[in-house]
Amino acid sequence: MMAAPMIPLLAGESVIASERQHPAVLVPTAVGAAAAVAAPIILIHLVPDRLLGHPTGGPKLIADLVIAAAVAAWFLGRALGWRYRTCTLTTHRIVMASGVLSRVTQSIALDRVQDVVVRRPLGARLIGSGTLEISSAGRDGVEVLSVIPHAERFSAEVLQAIEDHRRRGAGAGAAVPAARPADPAAGL
């Protein structure tokens, strides 16, 4: 479980669980960043140390630094995008929020959720993640939450929250579900 999300809560609403995509989604970005730095720097260093009688050490160093800074800024932007993309389950709704400089927040009321499908192909199973597909009344298509760690557990929490919400709405007086306990394996 991650730290409390930065979403405004409704009156009487509390957070049950909050997830973000598995950190493995950053691996292709890291590999791309390494390639984006290595290739130009190798090409720059193929330029001779002296060209037309002028030393090239200073311009080569500046080019190296500019490339490294540009790629670092790109990678930081992607990492912050991952960090600020969350899916939060509350006692009333499922809230998907994303964005660093400008935020986009979508929510699905629990009483509108019609189906939750968990897909876990082999690659996702190897890293302990999966994709949730949430279909709801009044929406075209499904909301896809991809590469979610512990997708089956999060799906079970969604289904339990829906059931608890329906009980409260029916006047059964069901207790508000507590936040899930910390997963000792999550720190691995």
N, C-alpha and C positions, 0 to 999 in steps of 0.2 A: 504494500500500500504506500502511496506517496503522501506528501504533505497536503494539508487542506487546500483545496483549489480556491482560486480567486473569482468566484461567481457569487452574485447576490442571491441570497436565499429568500424564499417566500415565508410568510408568517407560518409558524408551526412546522417548517421543513427542516430536516437535518440530513447531513451527508452520510450515506451508508458506505460507499466505496468510491475511489477515484483511481483511474488508470491512465497511462499514456502508452504510446507504442513502445515495443521492445527496443532497447538500445541497439540491437542488431541492425535496425534500419539505417543507422549511421555508418555502417561498414562500407557500403558502396560509395558513400560521400567521402569517407576517409581515403579509400583507395583512389578515387578520382582526384582528390586533392594532392595526394602523393605524386600521382602521375602528372598532374598539372604543374607541379613544382619541378619535378625531376627532369622532364623532357626539355623544357626551355633552358633550364640551367645547364644541362649537358650540351645543348646546342650553343649556348653563349660561350661556354668554355672551350669550344672547338675553334673559336676565333683566336688568331695568333696574339701573342702578348704585345706585339708591335705591328701596327698597320699604317702603311704609308709614312713610316718614320715617327708615328705618335704612339705613346703607350696606351694600351686598352684596359689596363687593370682597373682604373677608376670607373669608367663607363660600364665595364662588366659587373663590378660590384654593385653599382646603382641598379642595373637591370636585374640582378639577382634579388636585391632587396625589394624592388617594386613588385616583382613576380611573387615573392614569398608573402608580402603584405597583402596583395590582392587575393591570393588563394586563401590565406588565413582569414581574411574578412569574409570571403564566400563561405568557408567551412563554418565559421562562427555563426553566420546568419542561418545556415541550415541546422546547426546544433540548437540554436535558440528557438527556431521554428519547431523542432522536435520537443524541446523542453516545455514550450507553452501551448502544445496541442494536448488537450486532456479530454477525457470522457468521465463524467461524474454522475454517479447514481445517487439520487436523493430519495427521500420518502415520498416524493410527489412526481418526480420526472427524471429523465435521462438528459444530461446537458453535455453537448459537445462544444468545446471552445477552442479556438485556434487564433494564431496571430501574435506578432511581437509588437510592432508599432501600431497597427490597427487590429482590433479584435473582432472576430465573428463568433457569435454564440447562437447555437440552435438548441432547441429542447423538444423533447417528446414527452407528453404527459403519460404517466404510467397507465392510466385507464384507456389510452389510445393504442397501446402496444398490442399487436395481434399475434406476432410470432417472433421468436428469436432462434436463429440458426447458427450453430458453431461449425466452422470448417477448419480442419486441422490437417493439411497435407503433410507429407513426410518432412519437408524442410522446416515447417513451422513446429512440428512435434519435436524435432531435434533441438530447437532452441527454447522449447516450452511456451510457445505462443499459439495463436490462432486468430481467425477472423470471425467477427460477429456480424450477422446480418439481421437488422431489426426492422420488421415491417410494422407499420402503424396505420390506423384508419385515417383517411383524409389526406394521405400523402401518396404521391406517385412513386412507385418503386420502393426500394429499401434503403435504409441508412447503413453503410458499411463501415465497420470499425476494424481496420486491418492491423495485423501484427500486434495483437493485444496479449501481454503476458498473462498466463493463467486464464485463458479465454473461457474454459469450461466453468471455472469457479466464478468468474465475473458473470457469466450467463446464469448460473444458479442463483447468484445474488439478485440479478434483475428479476428472474421469475419469482423468487421469494418476496421481493419488494412489491411486485405486481399483486401477488396474492394478499399480502398484508394490507396493501392500499385498498383492494376490493373489500376485504373484511371490515376495515375502518369505515368505508363508504356504506357498507350494508348495516352498520350500527353494531357490529359484533364486538367493538371495543378492543380490537387487537392491539397489542403493545407495539410501540414504534421499534423497528428492528435496530439493534445496536450495530455500531461499526464493527467490521470484521477484525479479529485479532491479527496482530502482525505475523507474517509468514516468516518463520526462522530461515527458510531456504532462500528468501527474496534477496538477502544480502550477498548471496554467492555469485 
